[in-house]
Amino acid sequence: MLDGLQSLLADVYHVDLEHDVRDFLVTDPRFLALSTTDDGRVTREKLLVHQDGDDLDLALFLDDELLARLAERDPVAALGEENLADFCLALEGVSHFVYLAWNARADRSVTLLEMELQAEIDKYITARVLLARQQSAQLDALFQRLFAAPLFDDDLSPGELQRYRDATRFAGAFVRSLESRFEPGLPAPEMTRELRDFWRLPQPDKLSHINRAQFA
């Protein structure tokens, strides 16, 4: 399932990533204690990052129970209300991994807000592609489901909460602009080109693009 999500992101954004996310997967929660940002909060998904000079070590933690549920209800085969939340968690982790690994290979730094913003957009785009392929009626309510009333962890610090709120707000504005300009279903060629260009922009240019797109 995870390689299916990575392949989907690679196809959407036309990126060639030499690393397989499954080779970086850990499920033992004790690995979370190795993170420099570990705060003891219970989490089911987290990208662990350690940089030492030019060397970057990555590991993607996903909870065993989360993976077990997704194995039973594979969203690549059928995405619906019963597995959407789990799909979003797993996709967020894969998105972070793909985005950070690609930028690291290009010797580009990224911010936490940039990664969260891209992950929120990736959730929508990948879910849209899957639902369109599956000819699901839930495609019509996708924006509402993901952006209308987002829920945030009560244990987030004020800074983390603000970052997640900002990422969701910016992503929602961008997705709304896409929905206003392109027909529902699989992304049209013009939409795909915009998504690929956007994915490669640094954070300031991403935010500028969103502001322009809102009023296009």
N, C-alpha and C positions, 0 to 999 in steps of 0.2 A: 504493500500500500504506500509506504513512504517513497519508494523509488518511482511509483506512479505519480505522486504529487510533485516530486522533483522534476520528472520528465515533462509534466504539464507546465510548470513554471519555465523550464528551459525552452519549450516550444512557444509559449506566449511571448517571451522576451527575446527569443533567438539568441540564447547564450550557450556556450559550450563549456561546461564545467567538468574538469577532469576528476573531481572527487565525488564519491557516492555517499550520500548522507547516512546510509545504513552502516557504513564503516566507522562513523563517528557517534553512533547511538549508544547511550548508556541508560540503564533503567534503575540502577541502584541509587536510592536517594542519598546515600552517604557521599556520593560525588558532589552534591550540592555544597557540602561543607568546604570543598576546595575552592569555591568561587570567592573572589575578593569582595563580591557584593552580597555574599550570603547573609541574610538577616534572620534566618530561622523560620521564615514564613513558609507554610505548606504550599507547594506549587506542583503542578502536573506537567509543566513545560518550562524549559529554560535553556538558553544557549550559554554554555560556559566558555569563557574566553580568557586566554592568558598570553600576553605578549612579552617577549624578552628580546629587545633589540629588533632585528628584522624577522625573528621567528615568531610565528603565531600558532598557538595551539587551540583547537576547538573541540568541543564535545556537545552533543545535543542530548539533554535529558528529557525523556518522555516517560511518564508514569506507566508502570506495567498494566494497571487496570484500564487506563485509557487505550493502550495498544490492543488489549484483549477485546475491548468493546468494538474497536474499529476493525479488528480481524473478523468479528462476527457480522458486522454491518459495514462493509467496505464502501466508503463514499464514492470511490471511483466507479463502482458498479451501480450504486443507487444512493443518491444523496437526498435526505429528507429531514423532517423535523426531528426524528428520533436520533439522528447522528450528526446534525448540523453543528452543535456546540463542540462535540469531540473533534469533528473535522476542522473547525476553526482553530482549535488549540494545536493540533498536529500541523496544520498548514502554517500557522504562525512560526512554529519552530523551524520548519523546512524553509520558509521564506527568509528568516533571519540567517540561516546557514548559507543558503545560496547567495544571498545579497552580500553578506560579509566576505565569503570566500571569493566571489568574483571581484569585488572591490580590492581585496587584499592582493589578489594576483595582479591587478592593474596598478598596485601601489597607491591606492586612494584611501584616504581616511573617511570614516562615516560617523555620524552622530547617533545617539540613542533615539532621538526624535525621528531622524531620517529613517532608521530601521523600523520603528513602530508605524510610521506613516505608510511606508511601502508595504508592510505586512497587512495593514488594514485594507489597502487597495488590492493586494494579492488575494485576500480572502474573497472579496467580491468577484474579482475577475475569474479565479479558478472555479468558484461555485457557479458562476454564470455559464462558463464553458461546460461544466459537468451537467448542469440542469438542462442546458440546451441540447446536449448530446443525448440525454436521457428522455428528452421531450416531456419534461416535468412541468406541471401547472404551477409549481411553487416558484418558478422563475419570475413571475409577475410581482411577487411580494418580497423579492430578495433584498432590495434596498431597504425597505421598511424593517425587515427582520434584522439586518446587520447594523443599521445606523439610526433608526428612529428613537430607540430608548436603550442606549448602551449601558451595560452594567460593569461596575469596577469593583475590584477587591477592596473590602473595607480596611484591610491592613496595609494598604499602600501608604507610603510617606507622602506628605503634601507635594513634594517635588515630583515624585513618580506619578501621582494622581493627575497633576497638571499636564505632564508629558503625555499620558494616555488620552486625556481629554483633548489636548491639542491635536494629537495624531488622528483621533477619530473625527474631530471636526474638520480638519483639512482634507482627510480622505473622503469624508462624506460629501464635501463640496465638490471635489474632483469627480467622484462617481456620479453625483447628480448632474454635473455638466455633461458627462458622457451619455447618460440616459436621455438628456434633452436633445442631444445632437445625433444620436445613432439609434437605429432600430433595435428592438430586443432580439435576443438570440446570440448565436456565435458572433464574435467581433468581426465587423466589416474590415476590409483591408486598411481603410483610412484610420479606423479606431486602433487597429493593431499597430500601425506605424506610430501613432501618438503614444500608445502605451510603452512601446519599446524606446522611443526617444525620452519619455518621462523617466523611465526606470534608470536610465544612464545619467540623469542630471544630478548634480550635487544639491544638497538641501536648499540653499537660497534660491536656486533656479527652479526647484520643484515648487516652492511656495509662490514664486512669481508666476509660474505657469498656472497654478491653481487659481490665483487671483484673476488672471486674464481670462481663463476658461469660464469662470463664473459669469462673466459679463459679455461673453462672446455671442 
